[in-house]
C-alpha cells in the first residue's frame, strides 16, 4: 500500500509539472504564431513515453524487470503552456524491479547522468535524500521524466508527454 501511495505521489508530481510546452512530433512549438496547432497523437505520445523509458533503463548498470504501474492519459485542465483545453497528457510509469538491494543511489545517479548527457534539463534533484527523487524535462520534445524511491526502497520511473490533441489536430473552431 505504501509503495502504491509513494508511486502515486511521484506520478502526480510529474503530471503536475508536466507539459512544459506543446510540441509536435518534430518538437515544433504548436502554439507558436502561424502554427496549425498540430501535435503528436495520444498513441504517438504513448510510444514516445515508452521510448524515453526504454532508453533510460538501458543506461542503468543492471537491467531491471519493468512492472507497469501506470499507463494513462489525462486532460490538461490547466495547461502550463497557455494553450487551449481539450488536449491530453499521456503518462507511463514502471516499477524497476529485481535490482540489487542497496544500490539505489548508483541507479539514480546513472539515470541523472544519462539525462544530463542527453539534452534533458533537471527540474528537481533530490538524490541525497532517503526518498531519492529526480525530475527532468527533455529539451527536444518537452517530455518529462522522473525517478522516485519509495519508503520501502523501491524505484519507479515515469515519463509524461506535453499536452497533445487526441488525434493530433484540434477540433473545429479551436484557436490557439
N, C-alpha and C positions, 0 to 999 in steps of 0.2 A: 504494500500500500504506500509506504513512504517512497519507494522507488518511482511509482507512478506519479505521485504528487510532485516530487522533485523534477521529473521529466516534464510534467505539465507546466510547472513554473518556468522552466527553461524555454519551452516552446512558446509560451505566452510572451516571454521577453523577446524572443527572436521575431515573433509575429508583430508585437507592438512596435519593435524597432524596424521592422521590415519595410520594404517598398521605398527605398531611398530615391527612386526615380522610376518613371515609367519608360521602359525601353522596349524597342523592337528586337527581334531575334539577332539583328546585327549590332545591337547596342545603341541604336539611334534614339535620341530623346523623342518620344512620341507626343510630347506636349509642346514641342518647340513650334514657334510660329511657322505657319505654312505646312506643318505636318498633317498627314491624313489620319493621325491618331491610331495607326495600326500598332499592334503589339504581337508578341507571340501568343499562341492559343494556350488554353489551360493544359492541354495534353503536351504541348511543346515545353511549357514551363515545368511540368512534372518530369519530363525527360531530362531537362537541363538540371533540375534539382538532383536527380539521381546521378547524373554525370558528375556534378560537383562533389557529391558524397563519395562516389567510387574513386575519384581522383585523390581526394583527401585520405581515404582509407589506404590507398596504395602507397601513400607517403609514410605510413606507420611502420616501425621496425618489426612488428609482428602482425600477421593478418588475423583480425577478429572475425567472429561469426556475427553477421548483421541480423538482428532481430527487429522486425518492423515495430515501431512504436506509434507512428502517426503517418497517414497518407491522406491529406485532405485539401480542401480549398475553402476559403472564407472571403466573404465580400469585404472589400476595402471600404469600410464605413467612414473612415476619417483619413483619406489618403494624405500622406505626408508630402506628396508632390503637387498638391493643389489641383489635381486633375479631377475629372468628373467621376461620379459614383457609378456603380454598375459593373465595376471591374473586380477581379478576384486575385487574391494572393494564394499561391499554391505552395504547400509545405510537405516536406518529407523528413522523417527523423527515425533513427535507429538506435537501439542499444548496441554497444560494442562489447559483445560477449566473448568469453573464453580467452581473455587476455590474462597474462601472468599477473598475479597479485603483487601489489607494492610498487608497480612501475607506472602508475597513472601520470606522475609528473613528467616522465620521459615521453609518454604518448601525447600528452597535451603540448609539451614543448615541440614535439615533432610536427604536430598539426600547425602550431603557431609558425614554425619555420617554413613549412610548406606554403601557408597562406601569404606570409610576408615576402616570400620569394616568387610568388605567382600573382602579383598585382591585386592583392586584397589589402584593404586598409583596416587596421584594428580599431574597433569601436569600444571594446571593453577587454581588459587584460587583468584577470584575477588568478593568475597561475599559482601564486604563492599561498592562497587561502586553502583551508581544509575542504572547502567546497569549490574546487577549481572551476573556472569559467573563462572562456574566451569567445568573443563575438567579433565577426569581421564582415566586411562588405566587398564584393568584387567591383573593382574599378571598371571592368569590362562590360558587365551586364546587370549590375545593381542587385544581384542575388546576395542574400545574407546567409551566413553560416555561423554555427556555434558548437562548442563542445562544452559539456557540463558534467561535473562529477556529483553524483547523488550522495546523500548522507551515508548510504551503505558502501560507497566507494565504487559504484558502477558508473561507467561513462556512457553518455548519449551524444550523438552527433546529428545535427539537423541542418537543413537548407530551406530557405523560403524565397519565393520569387518577388519581384516588384509587382505592382498591380497590373493585371493583364485583362483584356477583354476575353470572355469565354471562347469566342470563335476567332479572335484576333482583330476584329474590327468593331467599332462602336455601333450600337443600334441606330436606326434612322433618327435624325433630329438631335443627336447628342453633339455638342460642340465643346471644344477644349477651352 
